[in-house]
Amino acid sequence: MDNISNALLTLLSDLEDILKQADIEVVATKTNQQHRTVKQIVGHLCDSASNNTHRIVHLQYQTSPLIFPDYANLGKNDLWIKLQAYNAYDWEDFASVTESYHQTRCPCH
């Protein structure tokens, strides 16, 4: 288990370094096949991490069957990304939020 924890911490540290060093112009304009910018993808990942933490808390007391919102299959991912307007966010804030979230939520620390 220590090997997995150490590997996870290394990956998170690498991600934080990549985010901090990223070219702001590229992250705001380059898109993937779904026409999402890097800022939109990272913003959505931050929201997903928060939602998953919420789910883990509910797992501790909910009875079966567990019912969670199914954002992906209900077509809400694109709407969520649009409403959040991630491209308007400051890139340095994304890097800080990601680092802070991992430091406070990762059970490996």
PASEBA-1860 file (N, C-alpha, C; in nm, 3 decimals):
! residues 109
1> MDNISNAL> 0.082/-0.119/0.000/0.000/0.000/0.000/0.087/0.126/0.000 ~ 0.201/0.120/0.069/0.291/0.236/0.070/0.341/0.268/-0.070 ~ 0.368/0.165/-0.150/0.413/0.188/-0.288/0.307/0.262/-0.369 ~ 0.181/0.223/-0.351/0.073/0.290/-0.422/0.060/0.434/-0.375 ~ 0.066/0.456/-0.245/0.057/0.591/-0.189/0.170/0.679/-0.240 ~ 0.291/0.626/-0.240/0.406/0.704/-0.288/0.394/0.734/-0.437 ~ 0.348/0.636/-0.514/0.331/0.658/-0.658/0.224/0.765/-0.684 ~ 0.117/0.760/-0.607/0.010/0.860/-0.622/0.061/0.999/-0.587
9> LTLLSDLE> 0.134/1.010/-0.480/0.190/1.140/-0.441/0.286/1.194/-0.547 ~ 0.364/1.106/-0.606/0.456/1.147/-0.713/0.379/1.198/-0.834 ~ 0.276/1.125/-0.872/0.193/1.168/-0.986/0.126/1.303/-0.960 ~ 0.075/1.321/-0.839/0.010/1.448/-0.805/0.110/1.563/-0.807 ~ 0.229/1.538/-0.757/0.334/1.640/-0.759/0.371/1.675/-0.903 ~ 0.384/1.572/-0.987/0.415/1.596/-1.128/0.305/1.677/-1.195 ~ 0.180/1.645/-1.165/0.067/1.719/-1.223/0.073/1.865/-1.181 ~ 0.098/1.891/-1.056/0.106/2.028/-1.007/0.216/2.105/-1.079
17> DILKQADI> 0.330/2.041/-1.100/0.441/2.107/-1.172/0.401/2.135/-1.317 ~ 0.336/2.040/-1.380/0.292/2.059/-1.519/0.194/2.175/-1.528 ~ 0.099/2.181/-1.437/0.001/2.289/-1.440/0.066/2.425/-1.420 ~ 0.161/2.432/-1.327/0.227/2.560/-1.300/0.313/2.607/-1.416 ~ 0.368/2.514/-1.494/0.458/2.549/-1.603/0.387/2.562/-1.738 ~ 0.259/2.533/-1.743/0.187/2.531/-1.870/0.177/2.671/-1.932 ~ 0.181/2.674/-2.062/0.166/2.798/-2.138/0.021/2.843/-2.132 ~ -0.004/2.960/-2.076/-0.140/3.008/-2.055/-0.216/3.021/-2.186
25> EVVATKTN> -0.150/3.064/-2.290/-0.217/3.076/-2.421/-0.263/2.939/-2.472 ~ -0.180/2.838/-2.454/-0.214/2.704/-2.500/-0.332/2.647/-2.420 ~ -0.329/2.660/-2.288/-0.434/2.600/-2.207/-0.570/2.665/-2.230 ~ -0.568/2.788/-2.278/-0.694/2.859/-2.301/-0.748/2.839/-2.443 ~ -0.664/2.791/-2.535/-0.708/2.785/-2.674/-0.703/2.646/-2.738 ~ -0.606/2.564/-2.700/-0.592/2.431/-2.761/-0.707/2.342/-2.713 ~ -0.768/2.271/-2.807/-0.883/2.187/-2.772/-0.859/2.041/-2.806 ~ -0.940/1.956/-2.742/-0.935/1.814/-2.773/-1.045/1.781/-2.874
33> QQHRTVKQ> -1.073/1.652/-2.894/-1.174/1.611/-2.993/-1.315/1.655/-2.955 ~ -1.337/1.682/-2.828/-1.468/1.730/-2.783/-1.475/1.882/-2.783 ~ -1.373/1.946/-2.837/-1.363/2.092/-2.844/-1.358/2.157/-2.706 ~ -1.293/2.089/-2.614/-1.273/2.144/-2.480/-1.128/2.189/-2.466 ~ -1.110/2.306/-2.407/-0.975/2.355/-2.383/-0.916/2.284/-2.261 ~ -0.786/2.298/-2.245/-0.719/2.240/-2.129/-0.779/2.301/-2.001 ~ -0.807/2.430/-2.002/-0.868/2.494/-1.885/-1.002/2.430/-1.853 ~ -1.082/2.402/-1.955/-1.211/2.339/-1.933/-1.195/2.198/-1.877
41> IVGHLCDS> -1.097/2.126/-1.928/-1.074/1.989/-1.881/-1.027/1.989/-1.736 ~ -0.931/2.075/-1.703/-0.880/2.081/-1.566/-0.989/2.130/-1.471 ~ -1.066/2.229/-1.512/-1.176/2.276/-1.429/-1.277/2.166/-1.402 ~ -1.309/2.091/-1.505/-1.404/1.981/-1.491/-1.347/1.871/-1.400 ~ -1.216/1.846/-1.410/-1.153/1.748/-1.321/-1.158/1.794/-1.175 ~ -1.140/1.923/-1.151/-1.151/1.976/-1.014/-1.293/1.955/-0.961 ~ -1.393/1.985/-1.044/-1.531/1.962/-1.002/-1.559/1.814/-0.979 ~ -1.504/1.730/-1.065/-1.524/1.585/-1.049/-1.462/1.536/-0.919
49> ASNNTHRI> -1.346/1.587/-0.886/-1.281/1.547/-0.760/-1.370/1.584/-0.641 ~ -1.427/1.702/-0.647/-1.517/1.745/-0.540/-1.641/1.657/-0.533 ~ -1.700/1.628/-0.649/-1.818/1.541/-0.653/-1.785/1.401/-0.602 ~ -1.668/1.350/-0.636/-1.631/1.216/-0.591/-1.608/1.212/-0.440 ~ -1.554/1.318/-0.384/-1.540/1.326/-0.239/-1.678/1.320/-0.174 ~ -1.771/1.393/-0.231/-1.910/1.393/-0.184/-1.968/1.252/-0.189 ~ -1.942/1.181/-0.295/-1.992/1.044/-0.309/-1.931/0.951/-0.203 ~ -1.803/0.967/-0.178/-1.736/0.883/-0.079/-1.796/0.905/0.060
57> VHLQYQTS> -1.826/1.030/0.092/-1.889/1.059/0.221/-2.025/0.988/0.228 ~ -2.104/0.997/0.122/-2.235/0.933/0.121/-2.225/0.780/0.129 ~ -2.120/0.723/0.073/-2.102/0.578/0.080/-2.097/0.528/0.224 ~ -2.056/0.614/0.314/-2.038/0.573/0.452/-2.169/0.557/0.528 ~ -2.278/0.613/0.478/-2.403/0.601/0.552/-2.525/0.564/0.469 ~ -2.517/0.573/0.337/-2.632/0.539/0.255/-2.655/0.390/0.251 ~ -2.782/0.354/0.248/-2.816/0.213/0.232/-2.816/0.180/0.084 ~ -2.811/0.054/0.055/-2.809/0.008/-0.083/-2.950/0.012/-0.140
65> PLIFPDYA> -2.974/0.041/-0.264/-2.871/0.070/-0.364/-2.827/0.216/-0.356 ~ -2.702/0.236/-0.387/-2.648/0.371/-0.388/-2.694/0.442/-0.514 ~ -2.744/0.560/-0.498/-2.793/0.636/-0.614/-2.719/0.770/-0.616 ~ -2.648/0.793/-0.726/-2.576/0.918/-0.744/-2.618/0.979/-0.877 ~ -2.608/1.110/-0.889/-2.637/1.171/-1.018/-2.544/1.114/-1.126 ~ -2.598/1.085/-1.240/-2.521/1.028/-1.351/-2.500/1.138/-1.456 ~ -2.408/1.228/-1.426/-2.386/1.345/-1.511/-2.350/1.308/-1.654 ~ -2.264/1.211/-1.669/-2.215/1.176/-1.803/-2.326/1.123/-1.893
73> NLGKNDLW> -2.407/1.032/-1.842/-2.510/0.971/-1.926/-2.635/1.055/-1.940 ~ -2.650/1.157/-1.860/-2.764/1.247/-1.873/-2.729/1.368/-1.959 ~ -2.608/1.369/-2.012/-2.567/1.479/-2.099/-2.540/1.609/-2.026 ~ -2.511/1.601/-1.899/-2.492/1.723/-1.820/-2.348/1.773/-1.817 ~ -2.252/1.691/-1.860/-2.111/1.735/-1.857/-2.090/1.862/-1.938 ~ -2.142/1.864/-2.059/-2.123/1.982/-2.144/-2.191/2.105/-2.086 ~ -2.311/2.086/-2.032/-2.382/2.197/-1.970/-2.306/2.249/-1.848 ~ -2.256/2.156/-1.766/-2.180/2.193/-1.647/-2.057/2.276/-1.685
81> IKLQAYNA> -1.985/2.229/-1.787/-1.865/2.300/-1.832/-1.902/2.439/-1.884 ~ -2.011/2.448/-1.959/-2.055/2.578/-2.012/-2.092/2.673/-1.898 ~ -2.169/2.626/-1.801/-2.213/2.711/-1.691/-2.097/2.757/-1.602 ~ -1.998/2.673/-1.586/-1.885/2.707/-1.500/-1.789/2.808/-1.565 ~ -1.792/2.819/-1.697/-1.708/2.916/-1.770/-1.561/2.908/-1.728 ~ -1.507/2.787/-1.731/-1.369/2.764/-1.687/-1.267/2.848/-1.762 ~ -1.292/2.878/-1.889/-1.193/2.955/-1.965/-1.173/3.096/-1.910 ~ -1.268/3.144/-1.831/-1.255/3.276/-1.771/-1.176/3.272/-1.639
89> YDWEDFAS> -1.148/3.154/-1.589/-1.076/3.139/-1.463/-0.928/3.171/-1.482 ~ -0.867/3.215/-1.376/-0.723/3.239/-1.377/-0.650/3.104/-1.369 ~ -0.556/3.082/-1.460/-0.486/2.953/-1.466/-0.409/2.923/-1.338 ~ -0.346/3.024/-1.281/-0.270/3.003/-1.157/-0.363/2.958/-1.043 ~ -0.487/3.007/-1.045/-0.584/2.962/-0.945/-0.612/2.813/-0.960 ~ -0.624/2.766/-1.085/-0.646/2.623/-1.108/-0.532/2.541/-1.048 ~ -0.411/2.583/-1.073/-0.296/2.509/-1.021/-0.297/2.509/-0.868 ~ -0.332/2.622/-0.808/-0.337/2.632/-0.662/-0.449/2.546/-0.604
97> VTESYHQT> -0.566/2.550/-0.668/-0.678/2.469/-0.620/-0.644/2.321/-0.629 ~ -0.584/2.281/-0.740/-0.548/2.140/-0.758/-0.450/2.096/-0.650 ~ -0.348/2.176/-0.629/-0.247/2.143/-0.527/-0.310/2.138/-0.388 ~ -0.388/2.237/-0.355/-0.451/2.244/-0.223/-0.548/2.128/-0.203 ~ -0.626/2.097/-0.304/-0.723/1.989/-0.290/-0.653/1.855/-0.266 ~ -0.546/1.831/-0.340/-0.474/1.706/-0.322/-0.409/1.698/-0.184 ~ -0.360/1.809/-0.135/-0.294/1.808/-0.005/-0.393/1.786/0.109 ~ -0.516/1.834/0.094/-0.611/1.820/0.202/-0.698/1.695/0.189
105> RCPCH> -0.715/1.641/0.068/-0.805/1.529/0.048/-0.736/1.395/0.026 ~ -0.613/1.398/-0.016/-0.545/1.274/-0.047/-0.510/1.201/0.083 ~ -0.560/1.078/0.100/-0.532/1.005/0.224/-0.386/0.960/0.236 ~ -0.307/0.986/0.134/-0.167/0.942/0.133/-0.078/1.029/0.219 ~ -0.120/1.152/0.243/-0.035/1.246/0.318/-0.021/1.207/0.462
END
